[in-house]
Amino acid sequence: VSLEELAEHLTEASCWVLIRGAVWDLTPFLVDHPGGAGAILEFAGRDATAVWESLHPPEVLAQLSPSLRIGDADNSLISKSEAPETLSEKLLHAC
């Protein structure tokens, strides 16, 4: 999956996120997410790995339905500078 294709899916109607190199369609999960749909939509269409790992234990990813996995991202296009801030970094900038 290219980053351009990932970036096209950033709405409630089609919400894809990149987590640990895999692209996931979390659209059906939005209404059930304990943190609310907004928490996922904030990172829709981009790499959510850093924030995901700061909030979830590793086994949570394995609990997602395999049918939600779109495929692997084209990692050659991912720049570390594009990674989202961790939750603690976001809180620091908010102060």
PyRosetta script that sets phi, psi and omega in degrees:
from pyrosetta import init, pose_from_sequence

init()
pose = pose_from_sequence("VSLEELAEHLTEASCWVLIRGAVWDLTPFLVDHPGGAGAILEFAGRDATAVWESLHPPEVLAQLSPSLRIGDADNSLISKSEAPETLSEKLLHAC")
pose.set_psi(1, 128.6)
pose.set_omega(1, 178.6)
pose.set_phi(2, -80.3)
pose.set_psi(2, 157.4)
pose.set_omega(2, 177.4)
pose.set_phi(3, -66.2)
pose.set_psi(3, -28.6)
pose.set_omega(3, 177.4)
pose.set_phi(4, -65.4)
pose.set_psi(4, -42.9)
pose.set_omega(4, 178.3)
pose.set_phi(5, -66.6)
pose.set_psi(5, -42.9)
pose.set_omega(5, 177.0)
pose.set_phi(6, -55.8)
pose.set_psi(6, -45.6)
pose.set_omega(6, -176.1)
pose.set_phi(7, -65.3)
pose.set_psi(7, -15.5)
pose.set_omega(7, 178.8)
pose.set_phi(8, -80.0)
pose.set_psi(8, -10.7)
pose.set_omega(8, -173.6)
pose.set_phi(9, -113.2)
pose.set_psi(9, 77.8)
pose.set_omega(9, -174.7)
pose.set_phi(10, -131.7)
pose.set_psi(10, 30.2)
pose.set_omega(10, -179.7)
pose.set_phi(11, -125.9)
pose.set_psi(11, 171.8)
pose.set_omega(11, 176.1)
pose.set_phi(12, -63.3)
pose.set_psi(12, -27.3)
pose.set_omega(12, -179.6)
pose.set_phi(13, -77.4)
pose.set_psi(13, -24.7)
pose.set_omega(13, 179.5)
pose.set_phi(14, -156.4)
pose.set_psi(14, 99.2)
pose.set_omega(14, -173.7)
pose.set_phi(15, -118.3)
pose.set_psi(15, 103.7)
pose.set_omega(15, 176.4)
pose.set_phi(16, -108.8)
pose.set_psi(16, 144.0)
pose.set_omega(16, 174.4)
pose.set_phi(17, -136.1)
pose.set_psi(17, 153.4)
pose.set_omega(17, 176.4)
pose.set_phi(18, -99.6)
pose.set_psi(18, 124.0)
pose.set_omega(18, 177.1)
pose.set_phi(19, -134.7)
pose.set_psi(19, 119.3)
pose.set_omega(19, 178.8)
pose.set_phi(20, 52.0)
pose.set_psi(20, 42.4)
pose.set_omega(20, 174.5)
pose.set_phi(21, 85.6)
pose.set_psi(21, -5.3)
pose.set_omega(21, 179.1)
pose.set_phi(22, -112.1)
pose.set_psi(22, 144.1)
pose.set_omega(22, 177.8)
pose.set_phi(23, -96.6)
pose.set_psi(23, 129.5)
pose.set_omega(23, -177.8)
pose.set_phi(24, -119.8)
pose.set_psi(24, 137.9)
pose.set_omega(24, 173.1)
pose.set_phi(25, -93.4)
pose.set_psi(25, 100.3)
pose.set_omega(25, -177.4)
pose.set_phi(26, -95.2)
pose.set_psi(26, 10.5)
pose.set_omega(26, 179.8)
pose.set_phi(27, -50.9)
pose.set_psi(27, -51.0)
pose.set_omega(27, -177.8)
pose.set_phi(28, -68.4)
pose.set_psi(28, -18.7)
pose.set_omega(28, -176.9)
pose.set_phi(29, -89.4)
pose.set_psi(29, -13.0)
pose.set_omega(29, -175.1)
pose.set_phi(30, -53.0)
pose.set_psi(30, -46.0)
pose.set_omega(30, -176.2)
pose.set_phi(31, -71.4)
pose.set_psi(31, -21.3)
pose.set_omega(31, -177.8)
pose.set_phi(32, -99.2)
pose.set_psi(32, -7.3)
pose.set_omega(32, -175.8)
pose.set_phi(33, -65.3)
pose.set_psi(33, 124.2)
pose.set_omega(33, -178.3)
pose.set_phi(34, -57.5)
pose.set_psi(34, -29.2)
pose.set_omega(34, 179.6)
pose.set_phi(35, -87.9)
pose.set_psi(35, 2.7)
pose.set_omega(35, -179.5)
pose.set_phi(36, 89.5)
pose.set_psi(36, 156.8)
pose.set_omega(36, -178.7)
pose.set_phi(37, -62.2)
pose.set_psi(37, -36.0)
pose.set_omega(37, -177.6)
pose.set_phi(38, -59.2)
pose.set_psi(38, -33.1)
pose.set_omega(38, 179.9)
pose.set_phi(39, -64.5)
pose.set_psi(39, -34.5)
pose.set_omega(39, 177.6)
pose.set_phi(40, -82.1)
pose.set_psi(40, -44.0)
pose.set_omega(40, -177.4)
pose.set_phi(41, -60.9)
pose.set_psi(41, -27.5)
pose.set_omega(41, 177.7)
pose.set_phi(42, -59.1)
pose.set_psi(42, -27.8)
pose.set_omega(42, -178.3)
pose.set_phi(43, -114.1)
pose.set_psi(43, 12.3)
pose.set_omega(43, 179.7)
pose.set_phi(44, -61.3)
pose.set_psi(44, 139.0)
pose.set_omega(44, 177.5)
pose.set_phi(45, 79.8)
pose.set_psi(45, 10.8)
pose.set_omega(45, -179.6)
pose.set_phi(46, -153.4)
pose.set_psi(46, -175.7)
pose.set_omega(46, -177.9)
pose.set_phi(47, -76.7)
pose.set_psi(47, 119.1)
pose.set_omega(47, 179.8)
pose.set_phi(48, -110.0)
pose.set_psi(48, 12.5)
pose.set_omega(48, -174.4)
pose.set_phi(49, -56.0)
pose.set_psi(49, -50.5)
pose.set_omega(49, -175.2)
pose.set_phi(50, -60.5)
pose.set_psi(50, -47.2)
pose.set_omega(50, -179.2)
pose.set_phi(51, -71.6)
pose.set_psi(51, -37.3)
pose.set_omega(51, 177.3)
pose.set_phi(52, -57.2)
pose.set_psi(52, -51.0)
pose.set_omega(52, -177.1)
pose.set_phi(53, -67.4)
pose.set_psi(53, -25.9)
pose.set_omega(53, 178.7)
pose.set_phi(54, -77.8)
pose.set_psi(54, -15.8)
pose.set_omega(54, -176.0)
pose.set_phi(55, -115.5)
pose.set_psi(55, -19.5)
pose.set_omega(55, -173.1)
pose.set_phi(56, -124.6)
pose.set_psi(56, 141.9)
pose.set_omega(56, 171.6)
pose.set_phi(57, -70.9)
pose.set_psi(57, 155.3)
pose.set_omega(57, -175.1)
pose.set_phi(58, -54.9)
pose.set_psi(58, -33.6)
pose.set_omega(58, -175.8)
pose.set_phi(59, -70.1)
pose.set_psi(59, -15.2)
pose.set_omega(59, -179.9)
pose.set_phi(60, -64.7)
pose.set_psi(60, -39.0)
pose.set_omega(60, 179.4)
pose.set_phi(61, -61.1)
pose.set_psi(61, -38.2)
pose.set_omega(61, 179.5)
pose.set_phi(62, -68.6)
pose.set_psi(62, -18.6)
pose.set_omega(62, -179.5)
pose.set_phi(63, -84.2)
pose.set_psi(63, -12.5)
pose.set_omega(63, 176.7)
pose.set_phi(64, -69.2)
pose.set_psi(64, 144.7)
pose.set_omega(64, 178.7)
pose.set_phi(65, -62.4)
pose.set_psi(65, 132.1)
pose.set_omega(65, 177.9)
pose.set_phi(66, -58.0)
pose.set_psi(66, -23.1)
pose.set_omega(66, 179.7)
pose.set_phi(67, -68.8)
pose.set_psi(67, -17.0)
pose.set_omega(67, 178.7)
pose.set_phi(68, -83.1)
pose.set_psi(68, -12.8)
pose.set_omega(68, -178.5)
pose.set_phi(69, -80.9)
pose.set_psi(69, 117.5)
pose.set_omega(69, -179.9)
pose.set_phi(70, -77.9)
pose.set_psi(70, -44.8)
pose.set_omega(70, -178.7)
pose.set_phi(71, 158.5)
pose.set_psi(71, -170.6)
pose.set_omega(71, -179.8)
pose.set_phi(72, -87.1)
pose.set_psi(72, 145.9)
pose.set_omega(72, 176.3)
pose.set_phi(73, -80.2)
pose.set_psi(73, 154.3)
pose.set_omega(73, 174.0)
pose.set_phi(74, -75.5)
pose.set_psi(74, 90.0)
pose.set_omega(74, -174.3)
pose.set_phi(75, -63.5)
pose.set_psi(75, -19.2)
pose.set_omega(75, 179.9)
pose.set_phi(76, -67.4)
pose.set_psi(76, -16.2)
pose.set_omega(76, -178.6)
pose.set_phi(77, -97.9)
pose.set_psi(77, -9.4)
pose.set_omega(77, -175.5)
pose.set_phi(78, -85.1)
pose.set_psi(78, 125.8)
pose.set_omega(78, 178.2)
pose.set_phi(79, -103.8)
pose.set_psi(79, 136.8)
pose.set_omega(79, 178.7)
pose.set_phi(80, -59.2)
pose.set_psi(80, -28.7)
pose.set_omega(80, -179.8)
pose.set_phi(81, -69.7)
pose.set_psi(81, -15.6)
pose.set_omega(81, 179.3)
pose.set_phi(82, -90.5)
pose.set_psi(82, -4.4)
pose.set_omega(82, -178.7)
pose.set_phi(83, -65.0)
pose.set_psi(83, 140.7)
pose.set_omega(83, 179.8)
pose.set_phi(84, -68.8)
pose.set_psi(84, 158.1)
pose.set_omega(84, 177.7)
pose.set_phi(85, -67.3)
pose.set_psi(85, 150.6)
pose.set_omega(85, 172.6)
pose.set_phi(86, -74.3)
pose.set_psi(86, 165.4)
pose.set_omega(86, -179.4)
pose.set_phi(87, -57.7)
pose.set_psi(87, -42.5)
pose.set_omega(87, -179.2)
pose.set_phi(88, -65.1)
pose.set_psi(88, -37.4)
pose.set_omega(88, 177.3)
pose.set_phi(89, -65.7)
pose.set_psi(89, -39.3)
pose.set_omega(89, 178.8)
pose.set_phi(90, -63.4)
pose.set_psi(90, -41.5)
pose.set_omega(90, -179.4)
pose.set_phi(91, -65.8)
pose.set_psi(91, -38.1)
pose.set_omega(91, 178.2)
pose.set_phi(92, -62.3)
pose.set_psi(92, -43.8)
pose.set_omega(92, -179.3)
pose.set_phi(93, -70.8)
pose.set_psi(93, -23.2)
pose.set_omega(93, -179.0)
pose.set_phi(94, -76.3)
pose.set_psi(94, -21.7)
pose.set_omega(94, -177.7)
pose.set_phi(95, -79.7)
pose.dump_pdb("model.pdb")
